């Protein structure tokens, strides 16, 4: 049996929507899974981002996620030969680990003749990741508004306007999610929580209604971005450069260090402005202009 999967990267938070908003992007990892008859081995060949760094054995997050799905179903998986080609950079706030989790549980579900529904797969993927804002858009595609409580994820999925572009500026250094989480305080002022509630609602409404002019003020944040700023040198200068070049709004992508700007026009100019702002600080970055992925993980 052979399964071919394509899984999109994602950006999360979108400024104020901490752990609640996620958006699938047209940046992909591909996985080919072949079963090995009468062989319980797990082997993997990795190309692209993370090749030579990610483990190609059973400790790989893909295999661990697939095995978790099998255990939850009370089943066992055959031997697996996996080819993984990664187009999503690691530890940059673009959902690379979520693609491994989602493809792992998704492939296992197919191999076991689909004992899990889509909501059950999302619950399991969220449990493995710890929060739903990247695994949900990776699995479902589009914009996903989500909450996670007592092992259950509630989601609403929507498709932003087709003309929306996501400009990403990706520094050439990694930022582990654990380090970015450790930078957050356990308590925040009540006024900051109120500030974020209003703006998270505005971001959601703007993307769902197409009234994108609201994004610039709506994408401000007080819950995570200020506390992570010291981990991303030049963040204020780059976000300001993006908005001056015409971005509708700009923010840290997920835990970072990638920075994200929304646009409909002048996306290339915005990407150049962000790149140049970092270059003035002697930092090298890669930029891309992406669309919203509508499909989530798919078989090919």
N, C-alpha and C positions, 0 to 999 in steps of 0.2 A: 504493500500500500504506500502511496506517496501523497503528501499534502503540501501544497504551496500556499504560503500566507504572506500578505503584505500588511504591515502595521504602521500607522502614522505616528509621528512625533506630536507633541502637544506643548502648549504653554498654559500655565495655570496662574491663578490669582487675578490676573488682569488688573493689577493695581490693588484695589481695596477688597477683592473677593477672596480673602485668605482661606485656603482649603475648601472653597465652595464653588469657584468658577474655573472651568477648563475649556480649552479650545483646541480642536484637532487641526494640524497643519500639514501641508503637502511636502513633508519631509519624512522619508520612510526607511524602515528596516524590512528586509525580506528573509523569510525562513523556508527552507525546504526540508521536510521530515520524511524519512523513509523507514519503514519497519524492517527489522532484522529477524528472519525466521529462526526459531530455535536458538536464539542468542539474546541473553539478557543485558548485553553491554550497552553503554551510552557513549557515543562518540560524536564529536562536533568539529567542523572546520569553519573558522571565522575569517571573513575578509572585510575590508573597509574599516570603519572606525572601531578602535579597540582590538584590532587584530594583533596578536602577540602580547596582549595585556589581559584580556578577558580569559578566564579558565575554559578550556575546551572539554572539560570532563563533567562528572555528575555534580560538581559544586557550582556549575554555571546556573545563573538565576532562571534560565529557561527550563532546565531539567528539574530544578527544585520546585518550580511552580507546577510543572506537569505532574510531578510525583505527588504534590499536595492535592491536586485535583483527583488523582487516582485514589489516594487514601481516603479523601472525603466521600468518594463514591463506593468505597469498599472493594475496589478493583485493583488489578495490577496491569502495568503496561508492558508491551513487548520491548525487545531491544530496539534502540533508535539510532539512526545515522542522520545527523542534522547538518545542513549547510546554512550558515547565517551570514548574510551580507548586511552590514550596518551603514546606513547613510546618516544616522543621527549621532552627533558627537556626544561623548560620555561626560557626565557630571557638569552639564552646562545649563541646566534648567529647561531642557527641551524634551523631557519625558523618555529618555533612553531606557531606564530601568523598567518603566511601565510597559514598554513594548515587549520586553523579555517576559514579564509576568503575564501579560495578556496573551501573547502567542503561546506561552507554555500551557496555560489553562485551556485555551481555545483548542489547541492541537490535541491535548489529552481528551477533551470532550468529544471531539470528532472520532478519535481512535476508539473510544468506549461507546460509540453509537449514541452520543448526545444524551447522557442522563441528566445534564444540567440545563435549565432554562437560561436565557440571557440575563435576567435579574440575578439568578443564583451565581452565574459566572462573575458578574460584576461584584457581588458581595464577597466572593472568594478572592478575587483580584485585589479588592480594597483591603481585605484582611491581611493579605500578603504584603501590600505596599504600605499600609498604615493610614492612608487617606485617599479619597476617590478622585481628586481633581485632575490627575493625569491619566489614571487607568480608565476612567469613564469616557473621556473623549477618544482615547485610543480604541476602546471597544466599540463605541457607538458612532463616532464621528460628530462633526458640528460643534456647536456651543452646548455645553452641559452645565446646568446648575444642579448642585448636589449637596446632600447632607448625609452624615454617617453617624448612626447611633445604635448601640446594642447589636452590632453585627449586621445591620441592615442599611442599605443605601437607597435614598429617595432621589430621583432625578427628574428633571425636565430638560428635554433636548430641543434645540431650536437651530435654525440656519440663518446666520447673519446675511446681509445683502451680498450678492455675488461680487460686487465691485470692491469689497473690502480686501485690503492687502495687509499682511503682517510683515513688517520689515524687522529682521533680526540681525543684531550685531553680536557676534560670538567671539569673545576674547580667547586667546590661545592658552588659557590656563583653566584648570578644573576647580570646581568648588563643590565639595561633598555636601550632600543634603544634611548629613548629621551635623557638620560644622555650622551650616546656615541655620539649622534649628536651634543649635546651642546658643546662638547669638540673641535669641528672642527672650524677653523677660517673661516671668511667670504671671505678672500682673501688668495691666495697662490702665491709664486714667479713664474714667467713665466717659469723659468728653471725647477721647480719642475713639472709643468704641462707637459712640453715637455718630461721630464724623464718618467712620467707615461704613456703618449700616446704610446711611443715606447714599453714599457714593457707590457702594456695591449695587444697590437697587438701581441707581442711575445708569451704571455701566450695563447691567442686564437689560434694562428697558431700552437703552440706546441701540444695543446690538440686535435686539429682537424687533424693534420698531423701524429700524433704519434711520433714526434721527441721530446720526453719528456726530453731529456738531456738539453734542453734550459730552463727548468722551474726554475732551481736554481737561475739564475741571473734575469730571467724575472719576478719572483714573488716579487721583491723589490717594495716598495711603498713609496711615499713621500706626498700623499694627505690626508691620514686618519690615518694610523697606527702609525706614530710617535706622533700624537696628542692624541691618545687614550692609549698610552703605560702606562701612569700613572694610568689608570683605571684597568690595568691588571698586578699586581705585578709579576715579574719574566718572563715577556714576552720574553725579549732578551735571557735570559739563556735557556729557553725552546726551542725557535726556533733554537738556536745554537746547542743544544743537539740533536735535530731532524736531522739537516743537518749532524752533525758529525756521527750519527748512520746510515747515508745513504739515508736520504730523498732527493728526487729530487727537492724539494722546500717546503717552509713552510711559513705560514702567519697566521694572525688573521682571524678567520672565521666570516664573516659578521661584526657586531658591537662588537663581542666578548661576553664573555671572552674566549670562546673556541678557541683553537689553532688547526690548520689544517696542516698536512704534506702529501705530495703525495709520493707514492712508488709503485714499482712493486714487489720487493723482500724485505725481511727483515722487513716487515711491523710490525710484532710483536715486534721485537727488537727496532724499532723506537718508538713504543708506550711505551715500557718499559723505554726507554731513556727519553722521555718527562715526564713520570710520576715520574721518579727518580729525574729529575732536579727540579721539583716542590716540591718533598718531601724534598729536601735539604733546601728548603725555608719554611718548615713546612706548606705546603699547600697540601690538599688532593684533588685528581682529579680522575675522571673515564675516562677510555680510551676505544676506540673501533676501529676496522678495518672494514671499510665500502666499498662497491662497489658503482658504479654509478647506480642509478635507471634509467631505460630506459622508464618507462611507464607513469610517472606522476600519477595524481589522476585516480583511476580506480574503477569500480563497481565490487562487488564480489558476 
